[in-house]
């Protein structure tokens, strides 16, 4: 359930900080969120796909750690990011 390069570059362009930014926490969280959403849709159809469910849980955990880091470092960027991605403030 990987993202194709067009989707990935569109997300990076929307959330990047600078010109050549691809690894900032905002970009990583946005990419993980899109992967979580596609896996969630996949699992709604394929309820017995336990390996994808495990992968989904790992992605959610990674996203949670990145959000916790971002909230600790820059609360304004965190608030903007969760608002633009429609995430809840649970971290």
N, C-alpha and C positions, 0 to 999 in steps of 0.2 A: 504494500500500500504506500509506496514511496510517491512523493510529489514529482510531477514532471518539471522540466527545467523552466518552462514558461511561468507556471504557478510560483515556483520558488523565486525566480528573479522578480516577479511582481511583488511578492511579499517583502523581499529584501529591499526593494526600491521604496516601499511604503514606510518601513520601520527603521531604515538605516540612519545612523548619526552623522556620518561623514560621507565623503565621495567613495572611498574603497572599503566601507564597513560591511562585513558579512558575519562577524562573530560577536557583536555586542549582545548583552543579555536580552535586549528588546527584540532583536532579530531572531535569536534562538527561541525565545518564548513564542513569538508569532509563528515560526515554522513548526514548532511542536504542537501548538494549538490546532493548526490546520491538519496535521497528521492525526491528532486525537479525534478531530471531527470526522475525518474519512474512516478511521478505524471504527468509530462508534456506529456509523452508518453501515459498515460492513458487518459488524456484529449483530445489528438488528435483523439482518437477513440470515446470517449464518450463526445460529445460536450455539452450535456445537463446536465452534472453532476456538478451542481452549488455548492454543499457542498464540493466536492473535490477541486473545484476552490478556494473556500474560504480558505480551508486548505493550498493550495499551496501558496496563498498570505501571510498567516501567517508564513509559513516556510521561504519564501523569506525575509520577514521582520526580522525574528529572525536571519537569516544568515547575513543579512546586518548589524545588530547591533553587532554581534560577529566580523565581519570583521572590522568594525569601531574601536572596542575596540582593536583588534590585531594590526591594523595599528598605533594606538596611542601608544601602549606599545612596540612593536617590529617590526619596519618597514622591517627588513630583513626577518623575519619569514613570514610576510604578503606577501612580494614579491615572496618568494619561494612558498607559498601556492597557490596564485592565478595563478602562472605559471603552477604548477603541476595539478591544477584542471581546467585549461583552462577557467578562469573567467576574466572578464574585470575589470579594476581598475576604479570603479565608486564611491567608498566611499570617 
